[in-house]
Amino acid sequence: MNLEHIRNFSIIAHIDHGKSTLADRLLEMTGTIPKRQMKEQVLDSMELERERGITIKMQPVRLAYKYQGEEYELNLIDTPGHIDFSYEVSRSLQAVEGVILLVDATQGVQAQTLTVLAMAQDLELRIIPVLNKIDLPLAQVEEVKDEMVKLLGCDREEIISVSGKTGEGVEKLLEEIVKLLPPPKSEFLGSAGARALVFDFEYSIHKGVIVYVRILDGTIKKNDSLVFSASGEKFVALEVGVFSPQKTAKEVLLAGDIGYVVTGVKERGQTRVGDTVTKVLSPLPAVPGYRPPKPVVWASVYSESQDDFALLKQSLERLNLQDSSLSFEEEYSGSLGRGFRCGFLGMLHLEIITERLKREFNLILIVTTPTISYEIIDNRTGAKELAYSPHLFPKETKDKNILEPWVVVKIITPVRFLGQIMPLLYEHEAVVTMTENFGDNRSALDLEMPLRELMRNFFDEIKSVSSGFASLSYEITDNRSADVIRLDVLLNGEVVPAFSRIVPRRRAEREAEEMAEKLKEFLPKQMIVVKIQVEGMGRIISARSISALKKDVTGYLYGGDITRKMKLLEKQKKGKKKMQAHGKVNVPHEVFLKMMKPSS
């Protein structure tokens, strides 16, 4: 098929605005999947996606569509809508010429819609505005169209109204995709070489890494000798094919196609998103790749049983082959044993990975409180260190400058909730930089705040005070000075590293009191007295104690000389004293788990 008959596009939208449902209708109406085989969320193949109703791992698909007697090839990449997976969205946008901007007629334009739209506009992609869920009784079609006109500067007539559920308007959308989206262009027409952009990949035990590619120039056939430009890894294409939506092997992939290449590579780190695949014998210049996603949230992951350490390592390696944004390195904790310090893109990403470890590999996990990275600069020597774990953070910060990442946040909320949201912003150290009316009695707030505060239940609290009506998106900006300290928990004078955390100085006393109180509540009584102390800023900030278990050693005596009882009590007292001197505090696993849950 020539390039003029190919259209490559993505669907971008806020979470739960109906991307997967619309994709289902496109598959159905183009006959890509017979009606008898249709099911909801066809492109969401992961059990977790279907259960939560969200897209985590995008799935490309090829649609065959006939328009005015001519055959067209439509390549769709469905993308995730949640903030944490915006790196997936950025990959797919690099591989297409146009996007469908999907907006829910019952909710209007949301904060995350604006974030992804900005990405598409930066890449100068053709945007088709689409209004979804017009069949619902709560749909505010005219009001939301006003918002879209204001946002895009388009005419009202350009907005296509559809219902992903009933299929209304989907046929018109297919026609507009063919008419409005530009066909792909090839920069090196007639060249013997070939190049393809890697926008995603997966791992198969039998076939190794399978890269998802957009063919930019030339052709790639089975048995071609290829090379990854960035890593220099050479391989032979064991199989090439397209997604329809299952992987379907083909003899050749042509310029403009979106498909897959089976590489046979089974080593981690050789395949990178944004890398270029080209021919070994006639290489073409690499496409400027996008930077690898950087983790912003860190947490330590341990298996409950140390016997499962090897399985945990193998499982993380397997997931890393499917998700390049997950990073991990081995670490040791005296109380929890061997585990891994893992980096994630956000809190949902952390939740998804830990859930997959439990489900797909049957692991029972202990996950520590998530933290962020701090840059520590020594003011005397200028030396820089990165502390992504509380135990790496210095106890004394007098001659040090601590830098932490900040984020710019956009919140769109009905005006009636502003009164409840403002005190919440103050509590989370947010600085409001701009407020504006957003139509339909809604306000848009632009603010800046530390990333650590965003992680401290900020999403849940905003959703709670706005009854779920507010939406927000964020983007990491720069590093700024932080006034934070490290809190350590001492049990009978011994530090337990797993309980250490970094907190703002202004909240140190409150956090220390909460930690001590929680530990007193969760720790079971022991044979010895347990002294709980929380240390920070060079002093003990908070303290509690748990009395020892005491057995009634005289209970079986009946009558007789009082000295018998006195001797037994004295013997018990000596034994307790000896035990107190040599005994260690036993912290059960469930106490770690309870303490890991963040305080609100």
DOLUM-723795 format. One record per residue (C-alpha): residue in one letter; residue number from 0; x, y, z. Coordinates in pm, 1 decimal. Last residue first. Example, Ala and Ser with C-alpha at 12.3 -4.5 7.8 and 13.67 -1.06 7.14 Angstrom:
 aa   i     east    north       up
  s   1   1367.0   -106.0    714.0
  a   0   1230.0   -450.0    780.0
This chain:
 aa   i     east    north       up
  s 599   -286.3   1173.0   5587.9
  s 598    -32.1    933.8   5725.8
  p 597    128.1    705.4   5468.9
  k 596     83.2    328.1   5503.1
  m 595    434.0    190.2   5559.1
  m 594    373.4    167.1   5937.9
  k 593    100.2    -92.6   5889.3
  l 592    321.7   -305.2   5663.6
  f 591    618.9   -283.2   5898.5
  v 590    393.1   -388.0   6189.8
  e 589    262.4   -681.3   5979.1
  h 588    620.4   -807.5   5941.7
  p 587    666.5   -855.3   6319.1
  v 586    921.7   -635.1   6500.4
  n 585   1113.3   -838.2   6763.0
  v 584   1293.0   -613.7   7010.8
  k 583   1624.6   -763.9   7117.7
  g 582   1709.5   -902.7   7461.6
  h 581   2055.5   -876.0   7615.5
  a 580   2018.2   -617.2   7893.6
  q 579   1637.7   -647.3   7924.9
  m 578   1673.6  -1027.4   7946.3
  k 577   1915.6   -999.7   8236.5
  k 576   1685.5   -757.7   8419.2
  k 575   1383.7   -980.5   8348.3
  g 574   1567.7  -1284.5   8489.3
  k 573   1664.3  -1089.8   8802.1
  k 572   1300.6   -980.7   8856.8
  q 571   1171.7  -1335.2   8801.3
  k 570   1413.4  -1469.6   9066.6
  e 569   1298.9  -1195.7   9306.9
  l 568    933.1  -1284.8   9243.3
  l 567   1006.1  -1655.1   9306.8
  k 566   1197.1  -1580.0   9627.3
  m 565    922.6  -1347.9   9757.6
  k 564    653.9  -1610.6   9691.5
  r 563    847.7  -1869.9   9889.8
  t 562    914.6  -1609.1  10161.2
  i 561    537.2  -1572.4  10220.7
  d 560    527.9  -1920.7  10384.2
  g 559    240.4  -2145.4  10287.9
  g 558    -98.6  -2066.0  10123.7
  y 557   -162.2  -2185.1   9769.9
  l 556    108.6  -2145.8   9514.4
  y 555     10.7  -2199.6   9144.9
  g 554    -21.3  -1828.0   9073.4
  t 553    318.5  -1736.4   9212.3
  v 552    493.3  -1699.2   8874.6
  d 551    219.1  -1469.3   8735.2
  k 550    376.5  -1402.0   8394.7
  k 549    451.8  -1046.3   8299.7
  l 548    467.4   -919.5   7943.5
  a 547    681.1   -606.4   7938.0
  s 546    549.5   -249.0   7936.5
  i 545    545.2    -55.4   7609.7
  s 544    716.3    283.6   7610.9
  r 543    667.2    612.1   7426.2
  a 542    901.6    889.4   7311.7
  s 541    899.5   1195.4   7086.3
  i 540   1151.9   1453.1   6970.8
  i 539   1475.4   1290.2   7085.8
  r 538   1751.6   1528.7   6981.3
  g 537   1998.7   1605.6   6701.4
  m 536   1742.7   1754.8   6460.9
  g 535   1556.6   1420.9   6464.9
  e 534   1503.4   1118.2   6688.3
  v 533   1184.8    920.6   6749.3
  q 532   1202.3    701.2   7058.9
  i 531   1016.1    381.7   7144.5
  k 530   1130.0    204.7   7461.5
  v 529   1017.5   -158.8   7473.1
  v 528   1010.2   -325.2   7818.2
  i 527   1106.1   -692.7   7784.8
  m 526    911.5  -1016.5   7728.3
  q 525    735.6   -842.8   7439.9
  k 524    401.7   -665.5   7397.2
  p 523    285.6   -638.0   7034.6
  l 522    392.8   -333.0   6833.0
  f 521     99.0   -171.1   6648.2
  e 520    -36.8     82.1   6900.2
  k 519    298.2    190.7   7043.7
  l 518    432.2    210.3   6688.7
  k 517    142.6    432.0   6581.6
  e 516    192.7    665.0   6878.0
  a 515    566.7    698.6   6813.6
  m 514    511.5    768.5   6442.3
  e 513    231.8   1020.7   6508.1
  e 512    440.6   1207.7   6767.3
  a 511    737.5   1221.2   6527.8
  e 510    514.6   1347.1   6242.7
  r 509    375.1   1628.0   6462.1
  e 508    722.3   1725.0   6582.5
  a 507    874.8   1723.8   6231.6
  r 506    600.2   1921.0   6054.5
  r 505    787.2   2250.3   6025.8
  r 504   1114.7   2068.6   5956.1
  p 503    964.5   1901.3   5648.2
  v 502    989.9   1519.6   5662.1
  i 501   1238.3   1251.5   5554.0
  r 500   1168.8    901.0   5685.2
  s 499   1332.7    625.9   5887.7
  f 498   1112.4    322.6   5973.8
  a 497   1306.8     70.4   5761.8
  p 496   1633.9    191.3   5919.5
  v 495   1542.2     60.6   6271.0
  v 494   1785.2    247.7   6498.1
  e 493   1874.2     72.2   6828.1
  g 492   1829.4    254.2   7161.2
  n 491   1555.7     25.8   7293.0
  l 490   1367.0     72.6   6964.6
  l 489   1496.2    384.6   6791.7
  v 488   1299.9    542.5   6504.8
  d 487   1487.4    792.1   6288.4
  l 486   1352.3   1121.0   6146.4
  r 485   1551.2   1293.2   5872.5
  i 484   1514.3   1664.6   5811.4
  v 483   1365.1   1892.8   5546.8
  d 482   1393.0   2262.1   5461.8
  a 481   1413.6   2224.3   5084.2
  s 480   1589.8   2440.7   4827.6
  r 479   1458.5   2404.6   4471.8
  n 478   1497.1   2153.8   4189.2
  d 477   1318.3   2221.2   3859.4
  t 476    998.6   2140.8   3670.6
  i 475    805.6   1814.8   3713.6
  e 474    466.7   1823.8   3541.7
  y 473    127.6   1787.0   3701.3
  s 472   -233.4   1717.5   3613.7
  l 471   -549.4   1772.9   3814.0
  s 470   -920.7   1708.0   3804.7
  a 469  -1184.3   1836.5   4047.7
  f 468  -1533.7   1680.3   4052.5
  g 467  -1457.6   1384.7   4283.9
  s 466  -1658.6   1523.3   4578.4
  s 465  -1432.6   1834.1   4566.7
  v 464  -1300.9   1783.3   4923.1
  s 463  -1235.7   1410.8   4857.5
  k 462  -1082.6   1442.6   4511.5
  i 461   -840.0   1705.4   4641.4
  e 460   -758.7   1486.3   4944.1
  d 459   -703.0   1175.3   4732.1
  f 458   -469.3   1352.4   4490.3
  f 457   -272.2   1522.8   4771.6
  n 456   -218.9   1196.9   4967.5
  r 455    137.5   1299.4   5053.4
  m 454    277.1   1241.2   4704.9
  l 453    204.3   1599.2   4595.2
  e 452    377.9   1714.7   4914.3
  r 451    697.6   1524.1   4822.2
  l 450    682.4   1681.2   4472.0
  p 449    716.0   2030.1   4622.7
  m 448    451.0   2278.0   4503.3
  e 447    367.6   2515.2   4218.8
  l 446     18.7   2626.9   4123.3
  d 445   -208.6   2698.2   3827.0
  l 444   -578.6   2701.1   3915.5
  a 443   -858.6   2661.5   3659.6
  s 442  -1208.3   2758.5   3771.6
  r 441  -1546.5   2616.3   3674.3
  n 440  -1889.5   2779.4   3641.2
  d 439  -1944.5   2631.5   3290.9
  g 438  -1648.2   2832.4   3161.3
  f 437  -1283.1   2805.5   3266.9
  n 436  -1248.8   3114.0   3479.5
  e 435   -889.3   3186.4   3567.5
  t 434   -648.7   3147.6   3858.3
  m 433   -271.8   3195.4   3843.7
  t 432     47.0   3136.4   4043.2
  v 431    -94.4   2958.0   4349.2
  v 430    193.1   2848.0   4576.6
  a 429    147.2   2501.8   4730.4
  e 428    299.9   2418.1   5069.4
  h 427     69.4   2113.9   5116.9
  e 426   -124.3   2266.2   5411.2
  y 425   -164.7   2591.2   5214.2
  l 424   -311.2   2401.4   4916.7
  l 423   -555.5   2220.6   5148.6
  p 422   -670.2   2554.7   5293.3
  m 421   -754.0   2665.7   4932.3
  i 420   -942.0   2348.3   4826.7
  q 419  -1236.6   2378.2   5069.8
  g 418  -1330.3   2734.5   4966.2
  l 417  -1261.6   2657.6   4597.9
  f 416  -1529.0   2382.9   4596.6
  r 415  -1819.3   2600.6   4470.6
  v 414  -1611.3   2718.0   4171.3
  p 413  -1624.1   2373.0   4004.4
  t 412  -1263.9   2249.9   3969.6
  i 411   -977.6   2239.2   3718.8
  i 410   -639.6   2194.8   3888.2
  k 409   -307.7   2250.8   3709.5
  v 408     11.4   2158.4   3892.2
  v 407    368.8   2270.6   3838.4
  v 406    605.2   2037.0   4018.7
  w 405    907.8   2079.4   4241.7
  p 404   1206.2   1847.5   4282.3
  e 403   1418.0   1873.7   4600.2
  l 402   1745.8   2051.0   4682.3
  i 401   1924.9   2034.4   5017.5
  n 400   2213.6   2276.2   5078.5
  k 399   2453.4   2142.2   5337.5
  d 398   2659.0   2293.0   5617.8
  k 397   2394.7   2238.7   5891.3
  t 396   2228.4   1929.3   5743.0
  e 395   2310.2   1674.8   6017.2
  k 394   2152.3   1330.7   5991.6
  p 393   2248.4   1307.3   5623.5
  f 392   2005.9   1131.9   5381.1
  l 391   2130.2    795.5   5256.9
  h 390   1916.5    609.2   5517.4
  p 389   1608.8    803.9   5398.9
  s 388   1641.2    667.7   5039.2
  y 387   1680.8    855.8   4712.0
  a 386   1972.6   1062.6   4839.4
  l 385   2182.8   1201.3   4553.8
  e 384   2519.8   1350.3   4642.2
  k 383   2701.8   1662.8   4529.2
  a 382   3042.2   1790.5   4643.8
  g 381   3076.0   2172.2   4657.1
  t 380   3350.3   2135.5   4919.7
  r 379   3228.1   2373.0   5193.3
  n 378   2859.4   2410.5   5095.2
  d 377   2814.3   2032.3   5061.0
  i 376   2532.6   1987.1   4808.0
  i 375   2261.6   1726.2   4873.1
  e 374   2021.1   1647.8   4588.6
  y 373   1705.6   1483.4   4722.1
  s 372   1527.7   1198.2   4546.0
  i 371   1164.5   1117.0   4635.9
  t 370   1012.9    880.8   4891.7
  p 369    755.7    599.1   4897.7
  t 368    692.7    432.8   5238.1
  t 367    833.7     80.2   5226.9
  v 366    680.3   -212.4   5032.9
  i 365    668.2   -557.0   5196.2
  l 364    568.5   -820.3   4942.7
  i 363    403.9  -1163.4   4916.7
  l 362    495.9  -1288.0   4569.5
  n 361    266.9  -1495.9   4347.3
  f 360    459.4  -1402.4   4027.3
  e 359    178.9  -1265.1   3807.8
  r 358    -54.7  -1150.7   4082.3
  k 357    178.1  -1020.4   4355.3
  l 356    441.9   -873.9   4123.5
  r 355    161.6   -726.0   3908.8
  e 354     12.4   -551.6   4215.1
  t 353    354.1   -412.9   4308.4
  i 352    397.8   -277.8   3952.4
  i 351     46.5   -125.9   3936.3
  e 350     73.0     43.9   4278.0
  l 349    413.8    194.2   4199.1
  h 348    284.6    324.4   3862.8
  l 347    -19.4    469.7   4043.2
  m 346    212.3    651.4   4286.7
  g 345    434.1    804.0   4020.7
  l 344    700.0    733.3   3758.9
  f 343    863.8    458.0   3965.1
  g 342   1211.9    380.0   4101.1
  c 341   1280.3     60.6   4298.6
  r 340   1521.1     -4.0   4586.8
  f 339   1540.6   -381.1   4599.6
  g 338   1546.8   -640.5   4876.6
  r 337   1774.2   -833.8   5106.5
  g 336   1687.3   -858.2   5477.6
  l 335   1390.7   -678.9   5639.0
  s 334   1536.4   -570.4   5974.7
  g 333   1901.5   -529.2   5884.2
  s 332   1811.2   -381.6   5544.8
  y 331   2007.3   -468.7   5233.1
  e 330   1985.6   -316.0   4884.1
  e 329   1971.2   -436.0   4522.5
  e 328   1893.0   -189.6   4245.0
  f 327   1574.4   -110.1   4057.4
  s 326   1437.4     91.8   3763.9
  l 325   1089.1     75.8   3607.6
  s 324   1053.9    311.2   3309.2
  s 323   1164.5     38.4   3066.5
  d 322    841.7   -157.1   3117.3
  q 321    825.9   -497.9   2948.8
  l 320   1193.6   -595.2   3001.0
  n 319   1170.7   -427.1   3342.4
  l 318    881.4   -657.9   3433.7
  r 317   1100.4   -964.3   3367.1
  e 316   1394.2   -817.7   3560.3
  l 315   1160.9   -737.4   3851.7
  s 314   1030.2  -1096.5   3849.6
  q 313   1382.1  -1247.8   3841.7
  k 312   1488.2  -1036.8   4139.9
  l 311   1170.4  -1123.2   4332.6
  l 310   1218.6  -1495.3   4253.7
  a 309   1578.0  -1480.3   4382.4
  f 308   1459.7  -1309.8   4704.9
  d 307   1178.9  -1564.4   4762.6
  d 306   1366.1  -1753.5   5038.5
  q 305   1386.9  -1419.4   5221.9
  s 304   1014.6  -1459.4   5293.5
  e 303    808.4  -1140.5   5298.7
  s 302    969.8  -1036.0   4971.0
  y 301   1115.6   -687.5   4992.5
  v 300   1045.4   -371.2   4788.8
  s 299   1205.0    -38.1   4875.5
  a 298   1027.6    269.6   4740.5
  w 297   1127.1    556.3   4513.3
  v 296    912.4    811.7   4329.6
  v 295   1041.5   1034.0   4050.2
  p 294   1181.4    774.2   3810.6
  k 293   1328.1    922.4   3493.1
  p 292   1178.5    831.9   3155.0
  p 291   1445.9    771.2   2889.3
  r 290   1508.4   1082.7   2682.1
  y 289   1342.6   1102.2   2343.6
  g 288   1536.8    985.8   2044.5
  p 287   1667.8   1213.3   1764.8
  v 286   1604.8    971.1   1476.9
  a 285   1922.4    781.8   1394.8
  p 284   2094.0    834.5   1059.0
  l 283   2045.0    552.6    803.0
  p 282   2247.4    230.0    806.0
  s 281   2318.6     33.3    487.3
  l 280   2485.1   -294.9    592.7
  v 279   2360.4   -311.9    954.4
  k 278   2006.5   -196.6    872.8
  t 277   1832.1     47.8   1107.3
  v 276   1636.0     40.4   1434.0
  t 275   1622.1    379.5   1607.5
  d 274   1595.4    428.3   1983.7
  g 273   1305.8    623.7   2135.8
  v 272   1229.3    347.1   2384.2
  r 271   1544.5    158.3   2463.4
  t 270   1640.5   -201.8   2394.7
  q 269   1981.1   -330.8   2504.1
  g 268   1920.8   -265.4   2875.5
  r 267   1814.7   -614.8   2975.0
  e 266   1940.3   -910.7   2773.0
  k 265   1718.0  -1154.3   2583.8
  v 264   1749.6  -1022.7   2226.9
  g 263   1558.8  -1255.8   1986.6
  t 262   1461.1   -944.2   1789.0
  v 261   1095.3  -1001.9   1696.6
  v 260    990.9   -691.4   1500.5
  y 259    649.6   -528.0   1542.5
  g 258    419.1   -306.5   1339.7
  i 257    321.7     48.0   1248.4
  d 256    357.7     99.6    874.8
  g 255    449.6    431.9    710.4
  a 254    744.6    283.2    520.6
  l 253    682.7    -86.7    455.9
  l 252    696.2   -392.9    683.7
  v 251    766.3   -721.1    499.8
  e 250    670.1  -1087.8    487.8
  k 249    394.6  -1047.1    745.7
  a 248    319.2  -1213.5   1082.0
  t 247     -4.4  -1116.3   1258.5
  k 246     15.7  -1004.0   1620.5
  q 245   -338.0   -983.5   1755.7
  p 244   -520.8   -655.2   1687.8
  s 243   -480.3   -665.5   1384.6
  f 242   -130.1   -576.8   1501.8
  v 241    135.6   -597.9   1229.7
  g 240    426.4   -827.0   1145.3
  v 239    796.3   -903.1   1140.7
  e 238    969.2  -1224.1   1249.7
  l 237   1319.3  -1339.5   1341.9
  a 236   1467.1   -997.9   1254.3
  v 235   1839.9  -1060.8   1303.6
  f 234   2023.2   -877.2   1579.6
  k 233   2296.0   -618.6   1644.9
  e 232   2321.0   -420.3   1969.3
  g 231   2481.7    -76.6   1912.1
  s 230   2296.3     61.9   2217.6
  a 229   2186.3    390.9   2058.7
  s 228   2150.0    287.8   1691.5
  f 227   1984.1    -50.2   1754.1
  v 226   2105.8   -278.1   1471.8
  l 225   1945.2   -490.5   1201.1
  s 224   2035.4   -790.2    983.0
  d 223   1719.7   -869.4    784.4
  n 222   1590.6  -1227.2    838.4
  k 221   1219.6  -1120.9    807.4
  k 220   1185.0   -798.4    615.3
  i 219   1217.9   -428.6    700.9
  t 218   1141.0   -171.3    431.9
  g 217   1262.5    180.3    356.2
  d 216   1196.4    486.5    572.2
  l 215    992.2    576.5    881.4
  i 214    868.7    234.4    991.7
  r 213    692.3    287.1   1325.8
  v 212    807.6     19.2   1564.7
  y 211    692.7   -204.9   1848.2
  v 210    993.8   -410.2   1958.9
  i 209    963.7   -777.2   2060.4
  v 208   1236.7   -866.0   2311.2
  g 207   1306.8  -1238.4   2350.7
  k 206   1119.8  -1492.3   2135.4
  h 205   1066.6  -1780.1   2380.4
  i 204   1031.6  -1596.0   2712.0
  s 203    856.2  -1303.1   2541.0
  y 202    932.2   -944.0   2632.5
  e 201    749.4   -630.8   2524.3
  f 200    842.8   -314.2   2340.9
  d 199    738.7     46.7   2287.3
  f 198    792.9    346.4   2058.5
  v 197   1095.0    213.6   1865.3
  l 196   1139.7    437.1   1557.8
  a 195   1222.0    257.4   1233.1
  r 194   1495.6    296.7    977.1
  a 193   1569.0    143.4    641.1
  g 192   1853.9    147.4    393.6
  a 191   1850.5     93.3     17.8
  s 190   1738.6    455.5    -26.8
  g 189   1467.8    532.1   -283.2
  l 188   1284.7    772.2    -53.5
  f 187   1497.1    884.5    242.5
  e 186   1268.9   1129.5    427.0
  s 185    948.0    924.9    400.0
  k 184    621.2   1105.6    475.0
  p 183    313.2    968.9    651.6
  p 182    -33.9   1063.2    519.4
  p 181   -192.6   1379.9    659.6
  l 180   -505.7   1348.3    875.0
  l 179   -813.5   1541.4    761.1
  k 178   -990.7   1331.8    496.6
  v 177   -910.0    978.2    614.3
  i 176   -963.5   1058.5    983.4
  e 175  -1276.2   1258.0    887.1
  e 174  -1429.3    951.2    720.4
  l 173  -1363.8    737.2   1029.5
  l 172  -1522.4   1007.5   1249.3
  k 171  -1834.4   1011.4   1030.3
  e 170  -1871.3    635.2   1081.7
  v 169  -1827.5    683.1   1458.5
  g 168  -2113.8    936.8   1484.4
  e 167  -2341.2    704.9   1685.9
  g 166  -2159.8    381.6   1781.1
  t 165  -2385.8    311.9   2080.4
  k 164  -2115.5    303.9   2352.7
  g 163  -1846.4    518.1   2193.1
  s 162  -2109.0    785.9   2136.5
  v 161  -1997.8   1052.3   1893.7
  s 160  -2012.1   1427.7   1826.2
  i 159  -1747.5   1555.7   1581.8
  i 158  -1620.4   1908.2   1649.1
  e 157  -1532.7   2088.2   1322.7
  e 156  -1877.1   2251.6   1305.7
  r 155  -1805.8   2439.8   1631.7
  d 154  -1513.3   2613.1   1459.7
  c 153  -1161.0   2572.3   1605.2
  g 152   -962.6   2795.6   1842.8
  l 151   -848.6   2483.1   2023.5
  l 150   -930.6   2568.7   2387.2
  k 149  -1208.8   2823.4   2327.6
  v 148  -1377.8   2597.1   2070.9
  m 147  -1338.7   2300.9   2309.3
  e 146  -1495.7   2491.6   2600.7
  d 145  -1790.1   2606.5   2384.8
  k 144  -1838.9   2244.2   2270.2
  v 143  -1858.8   2148.5   2639.2
  e 142  -2145.5   2394.5   2694.7
  e 141  -2333.8   2280.1   2380.7
  v 140  -2312.9   1905.9   2456.4
  q 139  -2384.2   1905.9   2828.0
  a 138  -2438.2   1527.9   2858.5
  l 137  -2617.5   1430.0   3182.6
  p 136  -2877.4   1211.1   3000.6
  l 135  -2597.7   1014.3   2826.3
  d 134  -2608.4    965.8   2447.9
  i 133  -2347.2   1238.9   2381.2
  k 132  -2084.5   1017.2   2551.9
  n 131  -1794.6   1155.6   2341.9
  l 130  -1710.3   1493.5   2184.8
  v 129  -1431.8   1469.6   1925.4
  p 128  -1178.1   1736.2   1822.5
  i 127   -948.1   1616.7   1537.5
  i 126   -591.7   1744.5   1593.5
  r 125   -320.8   1741.8   1325.3
  l 124     19.4   1701.2   1495.5
  e 123    259.9   1993.3   1531.3
  l 122    484.5   1803.3   1779.3
  d 121    439.5   2085.8   2032.3
  q 120     62.9   2071.5   1967.3
  a 119     52.0   1700.2   2054.5
  m 118    241.5   1754.1   2381.8
  a 117     15.2   2051.3   2474.3
  l 116   -289.8   1829.8   2411.7
  v 115   -147.1   1574.3   2656.0
  t 114   -128.7   1829.7   2937.9
  l 113   -463.0   1994.7   2853.9
  t 112   -650.7   1662.9   2861.8
  q 111   -487.7   1595.1   3201.3
  a 110   -660.9   1900.7   3348.9
  q 109  -1011.3   1813.7   3226.8
  v 108  -1224.9   1944.2   2937.8
  g 107  -1593.6   1869.5   2993.1
  q 106  -1737.1   1620.7   3239.9
  t 105  -2067.3   1498.1   3089.0
  a 104  -1968.9   1550.7   2723.2
  d 103  -1644.4   1352.6   2778.8
  v 102  -1364.8   1491.6   2558.7
  l 101  -1159.5   1298.3   2301.5
  l 100   -879.1   1471.6   2113.2
  i  99   -823.7   1239.5   1815.0
  v  98   -460.9   1269.7   1714.7
  g  97   -253.7   1311.9   1399.6
  e  96     73.1   1224.6   1227.3
  v  95    176.3    929.1   1445.3
  a  94    490.4    763.2   1590.4
  q  93    616.8   1042.2   1816.1
  l  92    267.6   1068.8   1967.5
  s  91    290.4    704.7   2077.9
  r  90    602.9    763.8   2284.0
  s  89    465.5   1080.8   2449.5
  v  88    150.9    892.6   2555.6
  e  87    354.6    613.3   2717.6
  y  86    556.0    879.7   2907.0
  s  85    219.5   1025.3   3020.1
  f  84    167.7    702.5   3213.7
  d  83    175.1    850.9   3563.4
  i  82    -74.3   1118.5   3455.4
  h  81   -349.2    863.3   3374.4
  g  80   -505.4    855.9   3028.5
  p  79   -323.7    561.0   2870.3
  t  78   -289.6    553.1   2490.6
  d  77   -460.0    366.6   2206.6
  i  76   -234.2    356.9   1902.1
  l  75   -435.2    337.0   1582.4
  n  74   -299.6    255.5   1236.5
  l  73   -554.5    319.0    962.5
  e  72   -485.0    148.7    627.7
  y  71   -709.3    279.3    349.1
  e  70   -877.2     93.1     61.7
  e  69  -1044.5    303.1   -210.7
  g  68  -1407.1    293.6   -326.6
  q  67  -1500.5    628.6   -174.6
  y  66  -1363.1    517.2    165.0
  k  65  -1287.6    156.5    258.0
  y  64  -1122.0    100.5    598.1
  a  63   -869.0   -161.0    714.3
  l  62   -771.2   -108.8   1080.2
  r  61   -426.6   -181.8   1226.3
  v  60   -387.5   -194.7   1606.4
  p  59   -140.6    -63.1   1867.3
  q  58   -183.4   -157.4   2235.4
  m  57    -91.2     79.5   2516.2
  k  56      3.9    -61.4   2853.2
  i  55   -181.1     91.0   3146.8
  t  54   -532.4    163.2   3016.1
  i  53   -799.0    195.1   3285.1
  g  52  -1118.1      2.2   3362.1
  r  51   -977.9   -122.0   3692.5
  e  50  -1050.8   -492.4   3629.3
  r  49   -984.1   -476.8   3256.0
  e  48   -653.1   -301.2   3309.2
  l  47   -545.6   -544.6   3584.5
  e  46   -617.7   -844.3   3360.8
  m  45   -384.7   -699.6   3095.2
  s  44   -514.4   -712.9   2736.6
  d  43   -663.4   -364.3   2722.9
  l  42   -707.2   -334.1   2343.8
  v  41  -1040.0   -519.6   2347.8
  q  40  -1178.7   -299.3   2627.2
  e  39  -1526.2   -458.3   2613.3
  k  38  -1573.2   -777.9   2416.3
  m  37  -1616.2   -844.4   2046.3
  q  36  -1559.8  -1197.9   1912.2
  r  35  -1916.5  -1245.4   1780.8
  k  34  -1905.4   -899.3   1622.9
  p  33  -1604.1   -991.6   1403.5
  i  32  -1286.6   -795.8   1485.9
  t  31  -1122.4   -572.9   1225.3
  g  30  -1465.8   -527.4   1064.6
  t  29  -1407.6   -151.1   1028.1
  m  28  -1714.4    -81.4   1241.4
  e  27  -1614.0   -323.8   1517.8
  l  26  -1254.1   -209.6   1554.2
  l  25  -1363.0    157.2   1554.6
  r  24  -1634.9     73.5   1810.9
  d  23  -1382.1    -95.0   2045.3
  a  22  -1145.2    204.6   2009.6
  l  21  -1433.2    428.9   2122.4
  t  20  -1477.0    210.1   2432.3
  s  19  -1101.5    218.0   2507.3
  k  18  -1086.4    597.8   2482.1
  g  17  -1403.9    660.9   2687.5
  h  16  -1339.1    968.7   2901.3
  d  15  -1231.3    751.7   3196.4
  i  14   -879.9    902.9   3225.6
  h  13   -842.1   1231.2   3032.8
  a  12   -802.1   1205.8   2656.9
  i  11   -573.2   1123.8   2366.5
  i  10   -657.8    885.1   2083.1
  s   9   -366.9    823.3   1849.0
  f   8   -322.1    837.1   1470.5
  n   7   -141.8    690.5   1169.2
  r   6   -317.1    720.7    830.9
  i   5   -197.8    522.3    527.3
  h   4   -344.1    548.8    174.6
  e   3   -105.7    820.0     48.3
  l   2    192.2    612.3    170.7
  n   1    138.2    343.5    -91.7
  m   0      0.0      0.0      0.0
